[in-house]
Amino acid sequence: MKEHKWMLGKVQRPAGAHLTITDANKDDWKDFIDSINKCVKAMKENPELNTNEDTALYCMTGSIPDKSLLHKFVSVHEAAMLDTLE
């Protein structure tokens, strides 16, 4: 969808996508539908496009370019949370 200038946010539980419609994009719904159709067609024609190992990440964590930093952050956060249980 990025190639078509649309962004869909991943949703983790249940798995899905999140789309926000605002005054800025409400009149472009036909372009959105066209873009969805093009993406579905491309994925059917090229099954190798159907793999994605990404996980839905929320808030700022979804925008971290280096996901190894996310692992470090989660480890520190979990350690801090476990320390409060003592």
N, C-alpha and C positions, 0 to 999 in steps of 0.2 A: 504494500500500500504506500510505502514511502516514496516509491518511484512515481506515484500518482499524486503526491503531495497530501496524503491523508495519513493520520496516525490513529491507530487503534491501541488502546491500553489493554494489557493482559490482565485477566482476573484469575485468581488462583483457585478459590473454592466457592462455588463450582467453577471448573475451567470454562473460560469464556473470554469475551472481549468487551471493552467499555468504550463507548462513543459519546462524546458530548456535543450536543447541538446548541449553538448560540446564535445570536443575531448576526454574527460575523460569517457564519457558514450555512444558515438556514435556507438560503436560496440556491445553494449548490447541491441539493440532494440528488438531482439527476446525474451530475458528474460523479457523486459518490457511488450511486448504483452502477454506473458504467464502469467505474474503477474496480468495484467488487467483481463484476462479471469478467473483466479482463484478467484479474488475478486468479479467479477460479479456473478460467480457461487455460491460463499459463501453467497452473499446478496440475491440471489434468494432462496436459501435453508433455510436461516434464516432471514425472513423479519424484525425481531427486530433489525438487524444491519442497517436497512435503515433509522434510525433516527439520526439526527445530528443537535444539536442546535447551533453549531458554526457559527459565522459570519466571512466573509472574512475581515481580518485586514491586513493593509499594513505596510511595512517596519518593524521597530523594534517592533511595537505594536503587531504584530502577534507572536512574540517570548516571550512575557511576560507570565510567568507561572501562576501568580495569576491575573486573569482577573478583580478582584475587584480593583486592582491598576489602571487598564485601565479606569474604571469608574471615579476614582478620577482625573486622568490625564485629561480626556476629560472635566470634570466639571471645572477644573481650567483653561484649555485652552479656553473653551467657555466663561467663565466669563471674562478672559483677553480680548478676542476679542470683547465682548459686551462693555467693559469699553472704548475701543478706539472709540466707536460710539458717546460718549458724547461730 
